[in-house]
């Protein structure tokens, strides 16, 4: 392991935030984040960050209403991480006039979006958990940041087809992590990856991007894209796949498996179940 990577990992294990590690190492946020993205801060440290943030809150004059002095990083070049961040906000989130919001039941995806947002914005989100559904919502309240990422969300939909393959992969994986499921019913000979989206333009965009990885798919009905066939599933698993830790909800009343199972594990089982 190279010395810089080890230094960064050692600092993260000491519960240092991304901005703190950047200051200590003198390296860029994207460079540091690449090594720590799978090593989140402890719950205790995150709580401390939120408490420190609360202490810094000040009351501004009415003339400053709707304005924020909290700066964020702007960018001109799309990296896979930035593509993933904006993709998640598009698929399972929303960018309003005042806030960037992401909601999901998956703790790994919530942590991922929090870590990705650290690349641009050093302040922690407001967090709310629905006790009945288990869905967690993280919100970043900053008018300027919201306006900026809203523009970037339009930009990525226009530009993603011309980006490098790794960025295309990040976009498609974010889509299926948020909007996708593995429909595996061996007794009914059903094995398909399904993705849902109200905006059909995104469905056709995802289909086009899948072709870049030699994965055939089709848009079905008003708001669904499906991937079927052993070879297509194998290529999807190899080139895209679901992120580790992203699971089906085994607590749903109509759950077929009656337990939490990783989507990527169901995909593996589906491929293994083909007779030929």
N, C-alpha and C positions, 0 to 999 in steps of 0.2 A: 504494500500500500504506500503510495507516495506521501511524502512528509506533510504537504499542505492538506491533503484529504484527512490524514490522521489528526492534524492540528485542529481542523474544523470539527471533526467528530468528537474529539476530546472536549472542545469548548461547548458543544451542544450537550454532551453528557453532563456538563456542569450546570445545565439548565440556563444557558445564555440564549437570548433571543437572536433572531436574524440580524437586526440592526446592530446589536452589541458585537456579534461576531464579525460583521463587516467592518466596524470601527477598529477592532483589535487586529484584524488581518490586513486591512487596507485593500481587500479585493472587492469586486463588484457583487451586488446582491444576487444576480443570476448565477454567478460562479459559486458562491457560497451555498445558495439554496439547492443547487444540484446535488450536493453531498449530504444535506441534512433533511431533504424533503420527506424521508421515511422515518425520521426521528423527531417526533413532536415534543413540544414542551410538556412538562408535567402539569397535572391539574392544579397543583399548589402554586406553581409559577404563573400559570395563566391567570389564576385568581389574583395574585399579587399585582400582575400587570394591569388588570382591570381596576384594582383599588388605587393604584398609582395614577391611572388615567382619570379616575373620578376626582381625585384631589386636585388635578390640574384644570378641571372645568371652571370657567369664570363666566360671569354674567356680562354680556356685551350690550352696548347701547342699542336702542330699537333700530337705529339707522343701519346697524350691521346685521339685522335679521336676514337669514337666508345665506349669509356669507360665512366662510370658514377660513381660519388661518392655518389649518392643518395641510401641509403640503403633501404631494404624492409624486411619485416618479412618472414621467411621461416617456413614451418610447416610440421609435420610428420603425423598428424592425421586429417582426414577429418571431418569437422563440416558441418551441413546443409548449413550454410552461405557460406562456402568456395566451397562446391559442386555447389551451386547456382551461385556464381561468375564465376567459370570456365565454367559452363554450358552455361551461357549467352554469354561468349566470344566465345564458340564453335558454338552456334546456330545463333545468330544475330551479331556476331562480327568476329574478326580475330586476330590471334596472328602471327605477322610477325617477321622477324629477328631483327627488331628495335623497334616495338611498339605493344601495346595491344590496340585494337580498338573495340568500340561497337557503333552500329548505330541503331536508332529506332525512330519512330515518337512519341511513347508514352513517355510523360514527366515523369510519375511515374516510368517507367522502367529505364529511363536514371538516375533518382535520385537514384533508387535502386542500380544500378551497381556502381554509384559513391560512395555511402555509403559503399557498400560491399568492394570496392577497398581500402577504408580507413583502413580496417582491416590489410591490408598488406603494404600499401604505403601511406605515409603522404603527398604526393605532388598532387596538383590538375591537372586535365587533360587539354589538349588543346581542345577547343570546336568549332565546326563549324556547322552551320545550313543551310541547303539547302532552300533558300527562295521559290523555286517553289514547292518542295514536302513536306516541313515541317519536313523532316527527320533530326534529330540531330546526330552528330557524336562526340564522346568523345575519345580522344587518349592519351595514356600514353607512352611517348617516353623514354624508358630505355632499353638498350640492355640486361643487366643482368636480369632484371625483365621479359622481353619477353622470353628470353631463359628458364628461370625457369618455367614460366607458360605454355610454350609450352610442357615441359616435364610433367608437372602436368596434362595437357589436355589429353595426352596419358594415363597417370596413371589412371585418373578417369574413362575412358572408359573401362579399364580392371578391375577396383576395385569396381565400383558402385554396382554391383550385390551382393557383399559380405558386404556392409555397412548396418548400422541400417536403419530401415524403414523411419525415418525422413529424412535421407540423400537421400534415394531413392525418396521420395516424392518431395524433393527440386529439384532434377534433372529433374523429369517428369514435374513438374510445370514450371520450367524454359523453357523446350522444348515447351510446349503448349503456354506459354506466348509469346514466340518469334516466333514460327513457326506454331502456331495453330489458328483455327478460329471455330466459331460456325455457322454451316450451318443450319439455321432454316427457312424453307419455308412452312408454314402451308397449303397454298393453294395446294401445290404439295405433301403434306404429307411427307415432308423431314425434318428430325431431326438428325443431325450427327455432331460429333466433328471431325475435320479434322486437320491433321498435315503434314507439307511438309519438306522434307530434301533430298538433293542430295545424301548424303552418306547413302546408304541403311543399312549399318551396324548399324547406329544409330536408324533407324526405327525399326529394329528387336530388338535392345536393349530396346527401349522404350516399345515395345509390351511385352517383357519379364518382365519388371518392372511393367507394368500395371497389369499383372497377380498376382503380389504380393498383389495388392489391390482388387483382385477378379473382375477386370474389363477386359472383353473380347474385343479384338480389332483385326484388320487384316490389313496387309500391302497390299495396292492396287496399281497396276501399278508400274511404275519405282520409284516413289518417294513420296508416300502418305501413311499415316496410318489413319484409320477411326475407330470411336467408334459409334455404333448404338444400338438402343433398349432402352426402358424405364429404365429397371433395371441397365443397364450399365451406362447410363447417370446419374442416381441417385447416383450410387456408385462413379462415377467420381466426381460429384459435392461434395459429402461428403468427399471423401478421397484426392482429388487433387484440382480441381477447377482452374479457372483463377484468377490471383491476382487482388485485388481491383484496380479500376482505369484504367485497361487495356481495351481499347475500340476499336470497329471497326471504320474505317475511313468513316464517313458519307459524306465526300466531294468528294469521288470517283464518277466518272461519272456512274459507274455501281452499285452504292450502292443501295441495296434494301430498306433500312430503311431511307435514305436521312437525317440522323442525326447521331451524335456520340452516340453509345450505348455500355455500358460495356458488354464484352463477357460473364461474369458470369450472367448478367441479361438476355441475350438471352438464355443461358443455362437453367435458371430458367423458362423462358417462355416456352421453348421447352418441358420441363418435365411436366409443368402444362397443356400443350395442349393435352397430351395423353388422350383418352376417357376412357380407362380402366387402 
